[in-house]
Amino acid sequence: RISSLCNSFHTKHNVVYFNTHNSVQHEIVKARLCFELQKTGVHYITEAPLKENHKEGKADILILDTAEVIEILVSEKLNQVEHKTEKYPEELTILAVTEWEDYFNGSYKTIRSGKS
């Protein structure tokens, strides 16, 4: 079901795509987080194209196993990410991190809990 929320027909799973509009630090956090996810067997899509009510956005990381989106707060501020995630399907839980460890040690900010 989660794959259907993402326009991911041509998007590879467990591949890190870089966005040169973000800072290098932002992309380093994304790459390290994905490295750790992949070590544990978690399936993800980076720069995941999402759509909600004809609005489109790109999530830093979409975790397919848990229906979570991880947004990285390095290139963007929290209020920018909150606005950006209004374009994401309501079934997804949206989390924000500043460091890769935040996701694994529970130090993330929950922007929105997903609806079933």
C-alpha positions in Angstrom: 0.0 0.0 0.0 2.8 2.4 0.9 4.4 2.1 -2.6 1.0 3.3 -4.1 1.3 6.6 -2.2 4.6 7.3 -3.9 4.9 7.9 -7.7 7.6 5.3 -7.5 7.1 3.3 -10.6 10.6 4.1 -11.9 12.1 4.9 -8.4 14.6 2.3 -7.1 14.4 1.2 -3.5 17.4 1.4 -1.2 19.3 3.8 -3.5 20.4 7.2 -2.2 19.6 10.0 -4.6 21.3 13.3 -4.0 19.6 16.7 -4.4 22.2 19.4 -5.2 19.7 22.1 -4.1 20.4 20.9 -0.5 23.5 21.5 1.5 26.3 19.0 1.5 25.7 18.4 5.3 22.0 17.7 4.5 23.0 15.1 2.0 25.6 13.5 4.3 22.9 13.1 7.0 20.6 11.5 4.4 23.3 9.1 3.1 24.4 8.0 6.6 20.8 7.5 7.8 20.1 5.4 4.7 23.3 3.4 5.2 22.1 2.5 8.7 18.6 1.7 7.5 19.9 -0.6 4.8 22.2 -2.4 7.3 19.0 -3.4 9.3 17.1 -4.5 6.2 14.7 -1.6 6.1 13.4 -0.6 2.6 13.3 3.1 1.7 13.1 5.5 -1.2 15.0 8.8 -1.2 13.7 12.0 -2.9 10.4 10.1 -2.9 7.8 11.8 -5.1 4.6 12.0 -3.1 1.2 13.4 -4.0 -1.9 14.4 -1.9 -5.0 16.1 -3.3 -3.2 17.1 -6.6 -0.3 18.7 -4.6 3.1 17.1 -5.2 6.2 17.1 -3.0 9.5 15.2 -2.5 10.3 13.5 0.8 13.9 13.2 1.8 13.4 9.6 2.9 10.2 7.4 2.7 10.5 4.3 4.8 8.3 1.7 3.1 8.3 -0.8 6.0 6.8 1.7 8.5 5.0 4.3 6.4 7.3 7.0 7.8 8.8 10.0 6.1 12.0 11.4 7.5 12.7 15.0 6.7 16.2 16.4 7.4 16.4 19.8 9.2 19.7 21.0 7.9 18.9 22.9 4.7 15.4 23.7 5.8 13.8 25.1 9.0 11.0 23.3 10.9 8.2 25.6 9.6 9.4 25.1 6.0 9.2 21.3 6.4 5.8 21.5 8.1 4.5 23.5 5.1 6.2 21.1 2.6 4.7 18.0 4.2 1.1 19.3 3.8 1.6 17.8 0.3 2.2 14.3 1.6 -0.5 11.6 2.0 -2.2 11.6 5.4 -1.4 7.9 5.9 2.3 8.7 6.4 3.9 9.6 9.7 6.3 12.6 9.2 9.4 12.8 11.3 12.1 15.5 11.3 15.8 14.9 12.3 18.9 17.1 12.3 21.4 14.3 12.7 21.3 10.7 11.4 21.4 9.3 14.9 18.1 11.1 15.8 15.9 8.5 14.1 17.6 5.6 15.9 17.7 7.1 19.4 14.2 8.6 19.3 15.5 12.3 19.3 13.3 13.2 16.2 10.4 15.6 16.1 7.1 14.1 15.0 5.5 16.6 12.6 2.4 14.4 12.0 1.2 11.0 12.9 -0.2 8.9 10.0 -3.9 8.1 9.7 -5.0 4.6 9.0 
